Amino acid sequence: MIKRAAAFVIFLVGLGTLGAQQLTRFAVVDMTKVYTAFFRESRAVREFEERSRQVQVEIDRMTAEIQDLRLSYAGAEARGDREQALRLENEVNRRSEYLREYYQLKTAELEKQRERLAQSSVFLDQILTEIRYIAESEGYTMVLRKDDTGIIWYSPTVDITDKLIQSLSARAGR
């Protein structure tokens, strides 16, 4: 009888110990891959890329005009038309300065817009919501960034990047 009671107590203690242990499951996410696969196709990024393209078209147009003026200048010099050559030289200098200022201004504007896109709280909130959903539904207790320098090794089976991209794409209706 005492043996049975002792065995029962040991059994209960063993059950209590098993119940107290919680399995910790980790997952990793490659944020660069998520950005490349999902966010790069968003409306905001497409608008940014279109604006960048338009700026480049304008720069190319102005550059071609300056090149044409330089050719005209060379022609005026060759003909010995100093008055025309001087006028064209001034025009080349004026337009070149304008192009330089335009380029600096537009580059700064595009860089600011790019930074805003990369730090978009809407995008980050969307990602965090999806990560939370995947982690909770699949029993992960922690999700780490794959590109964090603190991760030395992980099994590819805990990489939920593709699931995150699929989930984001499904919610976006793609």
C-alpha positions as YAML, in Angstrom:
chain: A
units: angstrom
residues:
- id: 1
  name: MET
  ca: [0.00, 0.00, 0.00]
- id: 2
  name: ILE
  ca: [2.81, 2.38, 0.86]
- id: 3
  name: LYS
  ca: [4.53, 1.51, -2.42]
- id: 4
  name: ARG
  ca: [1.35, 2.34, -4.32]
- id: 5
  name: ALA
  ca: [0.94, 5.65, -2.49]
- id: 6
  name: ALA
  ca: [4.59, 6.54, -3.10]
- id: 7
  name: ALA
  ca: [4.25, 5.60, -6.79]
- id: 8
  name: PHE
  ca: [1.08, 7.68, -7.04]
- id: 9
  name: VAL
  ca: [2.80, 10.71, -5.42]
- id: 10
  name: ILE
  ca: [5.77, 10.33, -7.80]
- id: 11
  name: PHE
  ca: [3.35, 10.08, -10.73]
- id: 12
  name: LEU
  ca: [1.55, 13.28, -9.63]
- id: 13
  name: VAL
  ca: [4.84, 15.12, -9.14]
- id: 14
  name: GLY
  ca: [5.93, 13.97, -12.61]
- id: 15
  name: LEU
  ca: [2.67, 15.22, -14.13]
- id: 16
  name: GLY
  ca: [3.07, 18.55, -12.37]
- id: 17
  name: THR
  ca: [6.62, 18.90, -13.68]
- id: 18
  name: LEU
  ca: [5.52, 18.11, -17.23]
- id: 19
  name: GLY
  ca: [2.69, 20.62, -17.00]
- id: 20
  name: ALA
  ca: [5.02, 23.31, -15.67]
- id: 21
  name: GLN
  ca: [7.45, 22.96, -18.55]
- id: 22
  name: GLN
  ca: [6.57, 25.04, -21.56]
- id: 23
  name: LEU
  ca: [8.09, 24.37, -24.93]
- id: 24
  name: THR
  ca: [9.57, 27.56, -26.38]
- id: 25
  name: ARG
  ca: [9.34, 27.77, -30.15]
- id: 26
  name: PHE
  ca: [11.23, 30.34, -32.13]
- id: 27
  name: ALA
  ca: [10.72, 31.57, -35.68]
- id: 28
  name: VAL
  ca: [12.80, 33.84, -37.89]
- id: 29
  name: VAL
  ca: [11.77, 36.34, -40.58]
- id: 30
  name: ASP
  ca: [13.92, 37.76, -43.37]
- id: 31
  name: MET
  ca: [12.63, 41.36, -43.48]
- id: 32
  name: THR
  ca: [14.66, 42.21, -46.58]
- id: 33
  name: LYS
  ca: [12.97, 39.40, -48.48]
- id: 34
  name: VAL
  ca: [9.56, 40.51, -47.22]
- id: 35
  name: TYR
  ca: [10.22, 44.07, -48.35]
- id: 36
  name: THR
  ca: [11.46, 42.93, -51.74]
- id: 37
  name: ALA
  ca: [8.60, 40.51, -52.36]
- id: 38
  name: PHE
  ca: [5.69, 42.45, -50.95]
- id: 39
  name: PHE
  ca: [6.29, 46.11, -50.22]
- id: 40
  name: ARG
  ca: [8.14, 46.85, -53.46]
- id: 41
  name: GLU
  ca: [4.89, 46.15, -55.29]
- id: 42
  name: SER
  ca: [2.78, 48.47, -53.16]
- id: 43
  name: ARG
  ca: [1.11, 51.57, -54.54]
- id: 44
  name: ALA
  ca: [3.39, 53.91, -52.56]
- id: 45
  name: VAL
  ca: [6.54, 52.31, -53.95]
- id: 46
  name: ARG
  ca: [5.16, 52.26, -57.49]
- id: 47
  name: GLU
  ca: [4.41, 55.98, -57.16]
- id: 48
  name: PHE
  ca: [7.94, 56.61, -55.87]
- id: 49
  name: GLU
  ca: [9.47, 54.67, -58.74]
- id: 50
  name: GLU
  ca: [7.29, 56.57, -61.25]
- id: 51
  name: ARG
  ca: [8.38, 59.87, -59.74]
- id: 52
  name: SER
  ca: [12.02, 58.76, -59.93]
- id: 53
  name: ARG
  ca: [11.53, 57.81, -63.56]
- id: 54
  name: GLN
  ca: [9.94, 61.19, -64.34]
- id: 55
  name: VAL
  ca: [12.82, 63.05, -62.70]
- id: 56
  name: GLN
  ca: [15.32, 60.98, -64.70]
- id: 57
  name: VAL
  ca: [13.42, 61.71, -67.95]
- id: 58
  name: GLU
  ca: [13.57, 65.44, -67.17]
- id: 59
  name: ILE
  ca: [17.29, 65.25, -66.37]
- id: 60
  name: ASP
  ca: [17.92, 63.37, -69.62]
- id: 61
  name: ARG
  ca: [15.92, 65.98, -71.56]
- id: 62
  name: MET
  ca: [17.86, 68.88, -70.06]
- id: 63
  name: THR
  ca: [21.17, 67.08, -70.64]
- id: 64
  name: ALA
  ca: [20.30, 66.54, -74.31]
- id: 65
  name: GLU
  ca: [19.41, 70.23, -74.68]
- id: 66
  name: ILE
  ca: [22.75, 71.24, -73.15]
- id: 67
  name: GLN
  ca: [24.56, 68.85, -75.50]
- id: 68
  name: ASP
  ca: [22.76, 70.41, -78.49]
- id: 69
  name: LEU
  ca: [23.73, 73.88, -77.30]
- id: 70
  name: ARG
  ca: [27.37, 72.76, -76.95]
- id: 71
  name: LEU
  ca: [27.31, 71.48, -80.53]
- id: 72
  name: SER
  ca: [25.85, 74.79, -81.70]
- id: 73
  name: TYR
  ca: [28.53, 76.62, -79.72]
- id: 74
  name: ALA
  ca: [31.26, 74.54, -81.38]
- id: 75
  name: GLY
  ca: [29.71, 75.31, -84.77]
- id: 76
  name: ALA
  ca: [29.61, 79.05, -84.03]
- id: 77
  name: GLU
  ca: [33.25, 78.92, -82.89]
- id: 78
  name: ALA
  ca: [34.23, 77.10, -86.08]
- id: 79
  name: ARG
  ca: [32.46, 79.73, -88.22]
- id: 80
  name: GLY
  ca: [34.14, 82.51, -86.27]
- id: 81
  name: ASP
  ca: [30.81, 83.95, -85.05]
- id: 82
  name: ARG
  ca: [32.04, 85.27, -81.65]
- id: 83
  name: GLU
  ca: [28.75, 86.96, -80.75]
- id: 84
  name: GLN
  ca: [26.72, 83.75, -81.31]
- id: 85
  name: ALA
  ca: [29.41, 81.65, -79.58]
- id: 86
  name: LEU
  ca: [29.37, 83.92, -76.52]
- id: 87
  name: ARG
  ca: [25.57, 83.84, -76.33]
- id: 88
  name: LEU
  ca: [25.56, 80.00, -76.62]
- id: 89
  name: GLU
  ca: [28.35, 79.65, -74.05]
- id: 90
  name: ASN
  ca: [26.34, 81.74, -71.56]
- id: 91
  name: GLU
  ca: [23.23, 79.66, -72.27]
- id: 92
  name: VAL
  ca: [25.17, 76.41, -71.75]
- id: 93
  name: ASN
  ca: [26.52, 77.70, -68.42]
- id: 94
  name: ARG
  ca: [23.09, 78.91, -67.27]
- id: 95
  name: ARG
  ca: [21.36, 75.64, -68.16]
- id: 96
  name: SER
  ca: [24.17, 73.53, -66.70]
- id: 97
  name: GLU
  ca: [23.88, 75.39, -63.39]
- id: 98
  name: TYR
  ca: [20.10, 74.95, -63.43]
- id: 99
  name: LEU
  ca: [20.49, 71.23, -64.16]
- id: 100
  name: ARG
  ca: [22.97, 70.86, -61.26]
- id: 101
  name: GLU
  ca: [20.56, 72.59, -58.84]
- id: 102
  name: TYR
  ca: [17.58, 70.63, -60.18]
- id: 103
  name: TYR
  ca: [19.47, 67.36, -59.76]
- id: 104
  name: GLN
  ca: [20.50, 68.16, -56.17]
- id: 105
  name: LEU
  ca: [16.99, 69.25, -55.20]
- id: 106
  name: LYS
  ca: [15.21, 66.27, -56.75]
- id: 107
  name: THR
  ca: [17.76, 63.80, -55.40]
- id: 108
  name: ALA
  ca: [17.22, 65.15, -51.87]
- id: 109
  name: GLU
  ca: [13.43, 65.00, -52.28]
- id: 110
  name: LEU
  ca: [13.53, 61.42, -53.57]
- id: 111
  name: GLU
  ca: [15.87, 60.35, -50.77]
- id: 112
  name: LYS
  ca: [13.50, 61.76, -48.15]
- id: 113
  name: GLN
  ca: [10.58, 59.99, -49.79]
- id: 114
  name: ARG
  ca: [12.55, 56.73, -49.89]
- id: 115
  name: GLU
  ca: [13.32, 57.04, -46.17]
- id: 116
  name: ARG
  ca: [9.66, 57.67, -45.39]
- id: 117
  name: LEU
  ca: [8.70, 54.57, -47.36]
- id: 118
  name: ALA
  ca: [11.25, 52.40, -45.61]
- id: 119
  name: GLN
  ca: [9.98, 53.56, -42.21]
- id: 120
  name: SER
  ca: [6.31, 53.54, -43.11]
- id: 121
  name: SER
  ca: [4.36, 52.78, -39.97]
- id: 122
  name: VAL
  ca: [1.46, 51.43, -42.03]
- id: 123
  name: PHE
  ca: [3.74, 48.86, -43.66]
- id: 124
  name: LEU
  ca: [5.44, 47.93, -40.37]
- id: 125
  name: ASP
  ca: [2.07, 47.65, -38.59]
- id: 126
  name: GLN
  ca: [0.83, 45.38, -41.35]
- id: 127
  name: ILE
  ca: [3.90, 43.16, -41.04]
- id: 128
  name: LEU
  ca: [3.70, 43.01, -37.25]
- id: 129
  name: THR
  ca: [0.01, 42.12, -37.39]
- id: 130
  name: GLU
  ca: [0.70, 39.26, -39.79]
- id: 131
  name: ILE
  ca: [3.70, 38.04, -37.80]
- id: 132
  name: ARG
  ca: [1.59, 38.03, -34.64]
- id: 133
  name: TYR
  ca: [-1.15, 36.07, -36.41]
- id: 134
  name: ILE
  ca: [1.25, 33.46, -37.82]
- id: 135
  name: ALA
  ca: [3.15, 33.13, -34.52]
- id: 136
  name: GLU
  ca: [0.00, 32.69, -32.44]
- id: 137
  name: SER
  ca: [-1.67, 30.31, -34.86]
- id: 138
  name: GLU
  ca: [1.42, 28.13, -35.20]
- id: 139
  name: GLY
  ca: [2.53, 28.24, -31.56]
- id: 140
  name: TYR
  ca: [5.69, 30.34, -31.81]
- id: 141
  name: THR
  ca: [6.60, 32.17, -28.63]
- id: 142
  name: MET
  ca: [9.23, 34.40, -30.23]
- id: 143
  name: VAL
  ca: [9.95, 35.68, -33.73]
- id: 144
  name: LEU
  ca: [13.40, 37.06, -34.52]
- id: 145
  name: ARG
  ca: [14.74, 38.99, -37.48]
- id: 146
  name: LYS
  ca: [16.90, 36.73, -39.61]
- id: 147
  name: ASP
  ca: [19.36, 39.53, -40.27]
- id: 148
  name: ASP
  ca: [19.93, 40.28, -36.58]
- id: 149
  name: THR
  ca: [23.55, 39.79, -35.69]
- id: 150
  name: GLY
  ca: [22.61, 37.94, -32.49]
- id: 151
  name: ILE
  ca: [21.45, 34.82, -34.35]
- id: 152
  name: ILE
  ca: [24.30, 32.38, -34.78]
- id: 153
  name: TRP
  ca: [22.34, 29.46, -36.21]
- id: 154
  name: TYR
  ca: [18.77, 28.44, -36.86]
- id: 155
  name: SER
  ca: [17.00, 25.62, -38.62]
- id: 156
  name: PRO
  ca: [15.33, 26.57, -41.91]
- id: 157
  name: THR
  ca: [12.17, 24.92, -40.60]
- id: 158
  name: VAL
  ca: [11.58, 27.92, -38.31]
- id: 159
  name: ASP
  ca: [11.85, 30.48, -41.13]
- id: 160
  name: ILE
  ca: [8.34, 31.88, -41.59]
- id: 161
  name: THR
  ca: [9.32, 34.48, -44.22]
- id: 162
  name: ASP
  ca: [7.46, 32.80, -47.08]
- id: 163
  name: LYS
  ca: [4.34, 32.31, -44.94]
- id: 164
  name: LEU
  ca: [4.46, 36.00, -44.03]
- id: 165
  name: ILE
  ca: [4.77, 37.06, -47.67]
- id: 166
  name: GLN
  ca: [1.89, 34.78, -48.67]
- id: 167
  name: SER
  ca: [-0.25, 36.10, -45.85]
- id: 168
  name: LEU
  ca: [0.50, 39.74, -46.70]
- id: 169
  name: SER
  ca: [-0.22, 39.08, -50.37]
- id: 170
  name: ALA
  ca: [-3.51, 37.34, -49.55]
- id: 171
  name: ARG
  ca: [-4.64, 40.26, -47.40]
- id: 172
  name: ALA
  ca: [-3.65, 42.69, -50.14]
- id: 173
  name: GLY
  ca: [-5.75, 40.73, -52.61]
- id: 174
  name: ARG
  ca: [-2.95, 39.57, -54.87]
...
